[in-house]
Amino acid sequence: MENYFLDNKDLQFTLDNLDLEEAVKLREHNFGFSKKYDHAPVDFKDARDSYRKVVSVIGEICGENIESRSREVDMCGPHFENNTVTYHPLTQQNLADLTKAGVMGVMLPYQYGGLNYPVSIYTIMTEMVSRADASLQNLFGLQNIAETIAEFGTDEQKNAYLPGFASGEFDGSMDLTEPDSGSDLQSVRLRAHQDPKTGQWYLNGMKRFITNGCSKIHLVLARSEEGTSDGRGLSMFICEACPQLVVRRIEDKMGIHGVATCELQYNNVPAQLCGQRRRGLTRYVMSLMNGARIAISAQALGIAEAAFRLARKYASEREQFKKTIDNFPPVYEMLATMKTRVTAARALLYEATRAVDLRAVYTHLCDTLPADQLTQDIRNKQKYYNKLAALLTPMSKALSTEIANSVAYDGIQIHGGTGYMKDFNAERYARDARITNIYEGTTQLQIVAAIGGVIQRDAEPRLKELMSLNFSGKLLRLKDKVATMLEKHLKAIAYDTEKKDSAYHDLIARHLVENETFIYVGLLMLRDALLDDSREAIAERYILDAEPEFQKNYLKITCGDLTLIDNHRDVIDY
């Protein structure tokens, strides 16, 4: 029997070594929930055992059921007729299987029928679902919508919607993008107006590229303040599917065929304000972004895992010149690089989820504790993990999605001509991977999101913590290489800061973020090799591969040649 958790020793290692005790203890109210809810853990060991059991069940569903249906789902996709979307019967069966397993409200509180799991455990599930069928993750992975209602909605809204999300009765969509706005959400124009007599809100306008826009529940970013044109005039709304909310069409996409991406028309759609007016973009969408980046990072990682495994299997079976092609150095070098990159992406992803989990519990404490119980230590931790999550989530999305594209590309190359045909899944993985570094913010926008934290050194305490681990032998020598990188990196940041040239800063921002990533991931790989010495080779491979790339970036950053800006333009115009 195929089990996408039990056949993946790196994912098992990740779960076994996730540093979640602090976050879980706070999330479970010092495990006091066990006195009220039978399935709540009594301690951290009990919680970890529960996580492992449920993750293993989802691994079996992915390996046995979802993967075997994925090719037909990709070929056929959803059906659209008379403004109505009908998902493929196999997609419906996939959702029924996940619903039966009780994981449609993974992170929701117990009182609404949820499992109260941390983001890190949900991410393991989304990674496995994505490995089986990346398009299904775009349905299973929309649970952040319910999380947003849980965090910012009224008690009435929570009671009305959250039990339905947890049971699988409700599905959701996040309606942000408009035909002309793209990633520039400040320019959203869909209008929200309030009836002065009844207080009822209504929505009018268009949304485009809405994943699962045929959902029952919609979380909508709309302009609620007349006369505004920036993010401060936007609010978040909840609305339900109704005749006034029209699915105009579904997009004919390159990949991710199993989920409907919709264009929506709002014709006086009744809606409810979620949270406070004017905070739709500045607070609520920004909060959603952490979850969205994590979800797409996991989706990309799942695709990369699938692409690597298929390439490795094919290479071990395909014979040329009387031996299998995995015996040829150019091929096994490619496979080793693919495996190293997948492992690196996973290390950073679950470091990011840890920060998100800790941010969530300390933010909750800051929002709910009485003033006399809110200590300075709690405030400091909330501030620190908020900044760390804001840095690591875009770094993780940039790394995972770019790696997914390169691994899927190399997967086709290893297959040769057959990889270009639909007889193998290799071409589907490449098609599915391509969107991951575009939606929920392109890689270029992830650089914009991360560069401030790099300059401000928001991860410095964590890097020092990792650097101080008790390395010896080869790991110590590798750590010294990373320490040298960090020393140069700090000089490069100082150089950029002292230059005080915004155009130059924007030009070299990508190189700074990439170098921060090389350092952070290198230390994570070394930390993991301390826990399991069989991981030493892959840590060494990552750091030795990173060194020349780091140096190339460093030289570009510190060259100080402002004519580079004009040179780029000259090249474009040539």
Helices and strands as residue ranges (DSSP letters): H 9-17, H 21-27, G 32-35, H 44-61, I 62-66, H 67-76, E 79-81, E 84-86, H 89-100, G 110-112, H 119-132, H 134-140, G 141-143, H 144-152, H 155-167, E 172-175, G 185-187, E 191-194, E 201-211, E 217-223, G 231-233, E 234-240, E 245-250, E 261-274, I 280-285, H 286-317, E 319-320, E 323-324, G 325-327, H 329-368, G 371-373, H 376-415, G 416-420, H 426-434, H 443-456, H 460-467, H 473-499, H 502-531, G 533-535, H 536-558, H 563-573
